[in-house]
Amino acid sequence: MNNCWMYGGVCLETPPDGYYGFVYLIIDDQNRMYYGKKAFEHSKKKVISKKARKLSGTRKRIERSKVNSGWMDYWGSSKALLAYYEEDPTRKDKSLRRIVKLCKDKVSLAYHEMKTLVYQEVLFRDDCWNGNISGKYFKGKIHA
């Protein structure tokens, strides 16, 4: 099985123009779910040496660039979920990765991830790998 990110029934192989990132859902081989967010690119800062600044005639000390975030090979940030896949790498072949929502900027991405996690009530479900929301609200610490 091809393990690409599915969006609207289509395998997404390149980031769509104008979008910063996406909210996703991973469903493992046991039908347990994990919701999260991922940016398509990250900003990278590089300090420009004095010599390079002199040669180029610029006064800028930092050069900013965009680098691929590795989103195509991303399997979430849950340590428990990643350990589960590490135990048996073939589990990835039986899992689904779906894009729930595309977002145009960083703030919208954070908001829509949190909205999805709250709406899906991930902290109260046994079939979800999510252990917290925004590193602030933890499974088992909040009561329904």
N, C-alpha and C positions, 0 to 999 in steps of 0.2 A: 504494500500500500504506500502511495506517495504521501509523505507527511508534511505537506505544505500548509500554509495558513489559508483557510477557506473563508471567502467573503462573498455572500450572495450566491453560493453554489459554485463559485469559481476559485481556482487556485491562484492566490496572489503571489506573484513572483517579483514584482517591482513595486516600490512605494507609489501610490497615486499622487499626481501633482497637487500641490497645495495642502497636503496633510502632514501634520507633525508626528502623529502616532496613532495608536489604537488601543481600545479596551478589548480584552480577549477572554475566551473560555477554553480551557483544556478539559477534556473528558477522558479519563484513563480507561484501561481495559476492565475495570471493576465498576464503571459508571459513576465514579466519584469525580467531583468537579473542582476546578480551580479558576478563579477569576483574577485578572490582573491588568496591568497596562504596560505598554512598551512604546518607546519612541523609535522612529525609523533611523534618526541620526542623532549624534551627540556633538556638542561644541567642543573643540579642542583648542587649548591655548599653547602657544609656543613662544618662549622668550627669544627675542631677536638680539644677537650679540652686538656689541659696540661696533665691531668691524663691519658686520653686515649692514648695520644702520648707516654707517659712514659711506659705504659703497653705494647703497641705494638712495641715499639722500633723504631718508625718512627720519622722523623723530619718534615714531611709534616704537614702543618697547615690547609690545606683545602682538603677535599675529594670531588671528582667530581663523579657524577653518572647521569644516563639518566632516565627520567621519561616520561610516556605517556603524550602527549599534550592534550588529550581529543578530538582528531580529529574525532572520530566516531560520537560524539554528537555536532559537530561544525556547526554553521549556519551563519558564516561570522562575520565581525567586523563592518559592517555598522549599526550605531545606528538607522537610519531610518528603515532599513530592520528588525532589531531585534524588534523594536517597532511594526512594522506591524505584525510580527508573534506573539507578545505578546498580541495584541488586540484580535486575534482569533487563538489559538494554532492549530486548525484543518487545518489551511492553510499549515502547514508543510507537512501534509499527501498528499496534492495536488501539492506539489513542487517537483522538480527534483534536485538532486545533482550529478554533473558529474565531474570526474577528467579529465582535459584537457591535462595535461602533468605531468609526474613523473620526479623529479629532484634528482640528486645524491648528491648535496651539497648546502649549504646555499647561496652562491654567485650565482650559476646557478638558484636557485629558485627565488631570487629577480629579476634577469635579465629577466627570462621568464615570470614572472608576469607582469613586466613593458612592455615588448614587446607585450604581449597579450592585455593589456589595451590600448596601443597606436594603435595597429593594428585594434582593434575592435572599436576605436574611442568613447570610453565610455563617454568622457566628452561632446560630441556633440549629444548624443542620449537621447531622453526622456524615452526610455524603459530600461534604465540602472540605477541601484541604486548607482553605483559608483559616488562619489562626488569629488574624487581627485586621482592623481597618485603620489605615493611616498610622500604624504603630501606636495608636492611642486607645483603641477599644479592642479588648482581647476576648477570645472564646473562653467561656467559663467564668469570666469576671462580670459579664452583663447578663441580667436575668430577664426573661420575657415577661 
